Amino acid sequence: MTNLLHQKCRALEGAHPMTEAVVRDHLAQVSGWHMSNGAIEKTFAFKNYYETIAFVNALAWICNTEDHHPELAVSYSRCVVRFNTHSVGGISINDFICAAKADALVAFVA
């Protein structure tokens, strides 16, 4: 598989979601992510509210440029990030591309 971090999200209308086996293969490339109710999910922990919000703002900017937006649950020192692809009705490569980019942000925020 190619490096997820260097890929760009693409329009997937009409495509099918990944099978569970393919999702498991891709999960091996993104540390700490897991399947949860038709999405991939990870909880990011931070030292304080400022770091949490810095991560959220940076992730929002990146995901907007990718035109692929996560569900976020934000609290004082953590952010739960969930990706799935509505246009395919499940999990797609776009979810893993953005998951890899979210992971890369942590080095800059924390």
C-alpha positions as CSV (number, residue, x, y, z in Angstrom):
1,M,0.0,0.0,0.0
2,T,1.1,3.5,-0.6
3,N,1.8,6.0,2.1
4,L,-1.5,7.3,3.3
5,L,-0.1,10.6,4.6
6,H,0.9,11.7,1.0
7,Q,-2.4,10.8,-0.7
8,K,-5.3,13.2,-1.4
9,C,-8.9,12.4,-0.8
10,R,-11.0,12.0,-3.9
11,A,-14.7,11.9,-4.8
12,L,-16.2,8.5,-4.3
13,E,-19.8,8.8,-5.3
14,G,-21.1,5.5,-6.6
15,A,-18.2,3.5,-5.0
16,H,-18.7,0.8,-2.4
17,P,-17.4,0.9,1.2
18,M,-14.3,-1.1,2.1
19,T,-14.9,-4.7,3.3
20,E,-14.1,-5.5,6.9
21,A,-11.0,-7.4,5.8
22,V,-9.7,-4.4,3.8
23,V,-10.5,-2.0,6.8
24,R,-8.4,-4.3,9.1
25,D,-5.5,-4.2,6.6
26,H,-5.6,-0.4,6.6
27,L,-6.0,-0.1,10.4
28,A,-2.5,-1.7,10.6
29,Q,-1.2,1.5,9.0
30,V,-2.7,4.0,11.5
31,S,-1.8,3.4,15.1
32,G,-4.5,3.5,17.7
33,W,-7.5,3.7,15.3
34,H,-10.2,1.1,15.6
35,M,-13.6,0.3,13.9
36,S,-16.6,1.6,15.7
37,N,-20.2,1.5,14.4
38,G,-19.3,1.9,10.7
39,A,-16.5,4.4,11.2
40,I,-12.9,4.5,12.3
41,E,-12.2,6.2,15.5
42,K,-9.4,7.4,17.8
43,T,-9.1,9.4,21.0
44,F,-6.3,11.9,21.1
45,A,-5.2,13.1,24.5
46,F,-3.6,16.5,25.3
47,K,-2.1,18.3,28.3
48,N,-4.7,21.1,28.3
49,Y,-7.6,22.8,26.5
50,Y,-5.3,25.0,24.5
51,E,-3.5,22.0,22.9
52,T,-6.8,20.3,22.3
53,I,-8.3,23.3,20.5
54,A,-5.1,23.8,18.5
55,F,-5.3,20.2,17.3
56,V,-9.0,20.6,16.5
57,N,-8.4,23.8,14.5
58,A,-5.5,22.3,12.5
59,L,-7.5,19.1,11.8
60,A,-10.5,21.2,10.7
61,W,-8.2,23.1,8.2
62,I,-6.6,19.9,6.8
63,C,-9.9,18.1,6.5
64,N,-11.6,21.1,4.8
65,T,-8.8,21.1,2.2
66,E,-9.4,17.4,1.7
67,D,-13.2,17.9,1.6
68,H,-13.6,15.1,4.0
69,H,-14.9,16.0,7.4
70,P,-14.8,14.0,10.7
71,E,-17.2,13.9,13.6
72,L,-15.4,15.4,16.6
73,A,-16.2,15.1,20.4
74,V,-14.1,17.8,22.1
75,S,-13.4,18.1,25.8
76,Y,-10.8,19.8,28.0
77,S,-7.9,17.5,27.3
78,R,-9.1,15.1,24.6
79,C,-10.7,14.9,21.2
80,V,-12.4,11.8,19.8
81,V,-12.2,11.8,16.0
82,R,-14.5,9.6,13.9
83,F,-14.3,9.2,10.1
84,N,-16.6,7.5,7.7
85,T,-17.7,8.3,4.2
86,H,-21.3,9.1,3.7
87,S,-21.2,8.9,-0.1
88,V,-20.2,5.2,0.1
89,G,-22.2,4.3,3.2
90,G,-19.3,3.1,5.2
91,I,-15.5,3.3,5.5
92,S,-13.3,4.3,2.5
93,I,-9.7,5.1,1.7
94,N,-10.5,8.8,2.4
95,D,-11.1,8.0,6.0
96,F,-7.6,6.5,6.3
97,I,-5.9,9.3,4.4
98,C,-7.4,11.8,6.9
99,A,-6.6,9.5,9.9
100,A,-3.0,9.5,8.9
101,K,-3.0,13.3,8.6
102,A,-4.6,13.6,12.0
103,D,-1.9,11.4,13.5
104,A,0.8,13.6,11.9
105,L,-0.6,16.7,13.5
106,V,0.0,15.4,17.0
107,A,3.8,16.0,16.7
108,F,3.1,19.7,15.9
109,V,0.5,20.3,18.5
110,A,1.6,18.4,21.6
